[in-house]
Amino acid sequence: MADSMWVEPDLSFVKQLKSLGGDTLKKCYQCATCSVVCPISPDEKPFPRKEMIAAQWGLKDKLVGNMDVWLCHQCNDCSTYCPRGARPGDVLNAVRAYSIGQYAWPQWLGRMCRMADSGGSFWPYRWPFFFCSFLP
């Protein structure tokens, strides 16, 4: 019998993923089409299906430190073939943007990069002016 696991979803993490471009996250119903059509998905660890499950449940600890999230090269085969339009590639992109915001040093630089992914106005046109303001 399989071991049971207590899951406490982090709803604020799910909302942040939706705001970063993963707004179609809840459309996924785990058919595994994304894992079948993904050219880099290994047989023993289906990719990106397990990331979609973790994102839907709000399992931030499983996603933010997960190196598999960075395997995706955004070919969008999964998003093209998804029967529900869940766009797994966009969800993984949102997870990567969140991870950059969490692990960046200094933190404000990570927030600016995250703002770029969510359509913020700071990126990329104001970068030269921003950095030139620190020059003597």
N, C-alpha and C positions, 0 to 999 in steps of 0.2 A: 504494500500500500504506500502511496506517495506521502511524503511529509507535508503537513499543512503549513501554510504561511499566512500570517496576519498582515493585511495590506491596508495602509492608511494613505489614501490619495491626497496629494498636495494640490488642492484646487487652485491656489494662487499660481503654481507652476504651470498648470494647464492653461490658465488665462494668459500668462505671459507668453507661452508658446503660440497661442492664438493671435496675440497682438504682434508677434514677430514674424508672422506669415504662415503659421500652421493653423489657419482658421478652419480648414477642412478636416481636422484631426478626428472629430467625432463621427464622420461619415464612414469610417472604416468598420467593417464587420468581420474581419479576420478570415477572409477567403484564401489568403496566401498567394494571390495572383502576383503581387509585387515580388515576392521571393522567387517565384517560378521564372519570371521574365528578367530578373536582375542578372546581368552577365557576370557579376562578381560574387554572387551569393553562394557560399559553401553549403554542401549537403548537410553537414552535421550541425550547423548553426544558421537557421534561415534568416536571411537579411533582406529587407528591412522590417520584416513582420514582427520580430521580437522587440524592435525599437518602437514600432507603432503601438504594441501592447503596453509597453512601459510608459509611453507618452500619454496614452488614453487614461491610464490609471494614475498618472501624476507621480510616477516613481522617479523623482529627480535624481536620487543617488545612483540609480542604475544607468541613467542616461548621461549625466554631466561628466562623469569620469570614464565613460565607455569609449574605448578607442574605435569600436566598430562604426560609430556615428561618422567618423572621419573617412571611412572607406568610400562612401558615396561620392561619385564624381559628377553627379547631377546630369546624368544622361537622359533622365525623365522617362525611361521605358516603364518604370513602375507607375508613374503618374498617367502615362498614356493608356496603359492597359487596365487600369483600375476600374472595375465595373461601377463603383459608387462615386468616383471622382474625389477620393480622399487625398490625392496628391502626396504620397509618402515622401517624395523628393523634397517638397516644400517643407514638410514637417521636420525632416532631418536637417534642412537648412536652418530652420528656426531653432532647433536644438543646438546646432553649432554656434549660432549667433548668441544664444544664451550662455553657452560654455565660454565663449570669448569674453563676454561681459563678466563672468565669474572669475576666470583665471588671469585676466589681463592685469598687468602692473604697469603703471598706476591704474587704479580703478576707473578714473574719469576717462582714460583713453579707451578702455573696454566699453564704457557706456556710449562713447561717441561712435565706435564701430558698430555697436548694436543699433544705434539710431540710424545708421546708414542702411542697415538691412530692413528697418521698418519704415523707410521712406522719409526719414528726418531731413530737415532742410540744412543741417550743418555740413553734410557730406556731399561731394568732395570739394565743392567750389570755395569754401572758406578756409580750407586747410592752409594754403600758403599765407593768407593774411593772419591766421591764428599763430603759426609758428614764427612769422616775421615779427610779431609783436613782442616776442621774448628776446630778440636780438638786441645787443647794446647799441 
